[in-house]
Amino acid sequence: MNTENQNKLIIISSPSGAGKTTLCKLLLKKMKNIELSTSYTSRNKRLNEINGKDYHFVTKEEFNKLNKKNFFIETARNFNNYYGSPYINIKNAKKNKKNLLFDIDWKGARKIRKNYNIKNIIDFFILPPSKKELQKRLIKRGRDNKNEISLRLSYAIKEMQHYNEYKYVLINENVQQTVKDIVKIIEYNKLIEKNNIILNKKLKKIINS
């Protein structure tokens, strides 16, 4: 199958506070051929978040109804809130000839790998520079109390153990540099794929001539 124009599923995962959502926003600004897979969530909308852009905000009852209808590719439950990526996003991205960006955790990434061709997936795991820096970032966000920060930190340590399931692992010391590295890797993958297609065409000509 010719995969030259096959849209890619780009996954960015990280423990809470390591910066994946900020990286995703910057990546969308830097690359025009990418659109975000906007997830559904049952959590409350935060200040400055826009329904339909950052997330589709629904109640737990609405989320469960959609889940029963096989609406989601993957779902996750984090801190008593539900998250899910709808199948329609992949369909729309394919129609628009765009790469689709997923801001999801390792459990969601695992489900996408199970359901889609690994050749069409470029996955990144983002690590913080240190546990101390992660704690600092969580405090700086000002969203959680001390108990919640401790819970997020312990959960983050467990999440980090899944880094080896990803093709690319980056340490996010500087967000601007990290997003540049992500862009380079995506472009490198595209170049390798293009070269392989050209090579295969030439090999067929040589063999069949």
N, C-alpha and C positions, 0 to 999 in steps of 0.2 A: 504493500500500500504506500502511495506517495504521501509523505507526512509534511511536505514543505509548507503547506498552508494550514496545517493542523494547529488549531489554537491550543495553547498550553494552559495547564492548571498550575498556578504558582501558589505554593503554600508557605506562609510565614507563621511559625509558632515560637512561643517563648513563655517562660514563667511570668506570672503577673508582675509588672513593674520593670521588665527588661526592655520595653520600648517597642513591641511589635506593632501596636496601633499607630504610633507616631511614624514608624518606618513605612507602614502601608500608605499613609496619607502623603508622605513625601514621594514615594515611588509612583503613586498615581499622578502626581504633578510632573514628574520627570519623564514618564513614559506614556506616550499617547495611545499606544495600542493595547492598553490594559484597562480593564474595568473591575470594580470591586464586587465580590459576591456578598451582597448585603444580607446578613444573617437575621433570623428572627430570634427574639429573646423575651423571656417573661420578667426580666429585671426592670426596675424603675428607670425611667429616662433621667439622665444626669443633666445638669445645667449645660447649656450650649449644644447639646445633642439634638439632632433633627431626625424626626421619625421618617423612615423611608430612605434616609441617606446614611446615617451611622448604623442604625438597626431598624428593623420593623418591630415595634414594641407591641406585644400582645399579652393577654392574661395567661395564667397557667392552664386554664380551661381551654382557651382558644388554641394554645400551643399543642396540648394533648389531642385535640380534635384533628388538627392538621397532621400530627404525627401518625395517628391511626389511619389516615388516608394515604399514607406513604408519600407525603409531601416533601420530606427531607432526605438528602443524601446521607447526612450524618447529624447526630444530635449529641449534646453533652450536658451534664449537670454540674455546675460549679457554684459553690457557696449558696446552695439551695435555689439557684436560678437555672432555667433551661435555655439552651442555645441550639440553633439548628440552621443548616445551609440548605436552601430549597433547590430541587432539581431544575426548576425553571431558569435559574441563573446560568447554568451550563448551556442550556438550550439557546438562550438569548445571546450569550457570548459567542457561540458557534455561528449563529445567524449574522451577528455583527462583525465576524472575523476578528474578534478581540481575544487576547489572553485574559484569563479569569484569575483574580487574586483572592486568596482565602486567608483571612485573619482568624485562625482557629488553633485549638490545642492539639497535643499529640494523639489524643483519642480520635478526634475528627480526622486528622491526617491519615491515621491508620485505616479508617473506613474508606476514605477516598482512594488510597492506594489499592485497596481490596477490590474496588468497583471499577477502576479506570486503568488504562494502559500506562504502565510506569514510564514508558518512553515519552508520554505527553505530560508528565509531572516534573516540575522543578521545585524541590522543597528545601526550605531553610529553617534551621533552628537557631534562635538568637539567645546568646548567653549574656548575663551581666558581667562586668569586669571582676566583681567579687560579691560575696554575701553581704558585706558591709555596705557596698555601693547600692545593692538592691534594696536593703533596708532604708537607706537614705532616700532613695527615689520614691519608695512607698510612703514614707513620712511626708515628703515634699508634695506629693499629690494631694494630701489633705482630705482624702475620701474616707479613710478608715480610722477607727479608734485603735488603741494599743493592742487589745486582744485580737482584733481583726488583722492587724499587721503581723502579729506573731503567727496567726493561723495561715496567712498568705505566704509567709516566709517558709514555714514547714512544708506547705504544699508545693512551693517553688522548688525546694531541694529534691522532692520526689519527682517532680516534672523533669528536672534537669537530667535525671537518669535515663531519659528516653532520647537524648541527643543523637545517639548512634543509629537511630532509625532513619535519620535524615541524610541526604546526599551532601548538603553544605551546612557547616556549623560556623557561625560568626560570633565574635565577642564584640558587643556593642559598647565600645569605649567612647566613640564620638558618632553621634547619630548621622551627621552629614557624610562622614567617611563610610559608614556602614551601608547607607543607601547607595552610595557610588559603587561599592563593592557588589551589591545585589544587582545593580544595573549591568555591570561588567559581566557578571556570571550569566545572566539571562541572555545577553548579546553573544557571549561566547558559545552558549548552548545552541543558539540559532545559527551561528556561523559553522559550527561542527556539523550540524544536521544538514545544512545547505551543501557543504563540502562532500558529505557522505552520499547525498542524492546525485550530485554531479559525477562522483567517482563510480557509483553503481551504474549509471547510464553509460559511462565510458567503458567500464568492464564488460557490460553486455554487448557493446559494439565490437570489442576486441574478440570476445569469446564466439560471437555469432558470425563474425566476418570470415 
